[in-house]
Amino acid sequence: KKRIPGKKRNKKKYKFQEYLEKSVIANKTVIPITQECDVCNINYDIVYDLDKGLEDLSLVGRTVGLDFDKPRSIKKTPKQRRRSFYSQLSMDQLEKIADIFKTDFVLFGYKFEFYK
């Protein structure tokens, strides 16, 4: 691996469950997007749901005058990938995450049932 000058490396690698427990639930270093920026007051030209995959992203690119290379095929869809990560969590952890991000769940149409 090529080292990037000035970039400190975190020697300890967290598993997804540990990361959520320490960074999101306990320390709240990751906050809902609705607290991070004023999502509702921005006049968007395009909104794209990445859960739909990368296939239609070229349509978005052409709309804004960009030409994307054809996306590589991916082994798992974003939904499958998310489900595999969240399946590692206990129901208590899932409920805490859903409570912390409840405004994001509503705004972006996420369903808590998907993560169970």
Secondary structure in CASP SS format (residue, H / E / C, confidence):
PFRMAT SS
TARGET T0000
AUTHOR 0000-0000-0000
METHOD secondary structure of the structure
MODEL  1
K C 1.00
K C 1.00
R C 1.00
I C 1.00
P C 1.00
G C 1.00
K C 1.00
K C 1.00
R C 1.00
N C 1.00
K C 1.00
K C 1.00
K C 1.00
Y C 1.00
K C 1.00
F H 1.00
Q H 1.00
E H 1.00
Y H 1.00
L H 1.00
E H 1.00
K H 1.00
S H 1.00
V H 1.00
I H 1.00
A H 1.00
N C 1.00
K C 1.00
T C 1.00
V C 1.00
I C 1.00
P C 1.00
I H 1.00
T H 1.00
Q H 1.00
E H 1.00
C C 1.00
D C 1.00
V H 1.00
C H 1.00
N H 1.00
I C 1.00
N C 1.00
Y C 1.00
D C 1.00
I C 1.00
V C 1.00
Y C 1.00
D C 1.00
L H 1.00
D H 1.00
K H 1.00
G C 1.00
L C 1.00
E C 1.00
D C 1.00
L H 1.00
S H 1.00
L H 1.00
V H 1.00
G H 1.00
R H 1.00
T H 1.00
V C 1.00
G C 1.00
L C 1.00
D C 1.00
F C 1.00
D C 1.00
K C 1.00
P C 1.00
R C 1.00
S C 1.00
I C 1.00
K C 1.00
K C 1.00
T C 1.00
P H 1.00
K H 1.00
Q H 1.00
R H 1.00
R H 1.00
R H 1.00
S H 1.00
F H 1.00
Y H 1.00
S C 1.00
Q C 1.00
L C 1.00
S C 1.00
M H 1.00
D H 1.00
Q H 1.00
L H 1.00
E H 1.00
K H 1.00
I H 1.00
A H 1.00
D H 1.00
I H 1.00
F C 1.00
K H 1.00
T H 1.00
D H 1.00
F H 1.00
V H 1.00
L H 1.00
F H 1.00
G C 1.00
Y C 1.00
K C 1.00
F H 1.00
E H 1.00
F H 1.00
Y H 1.00
K C 1.00
END
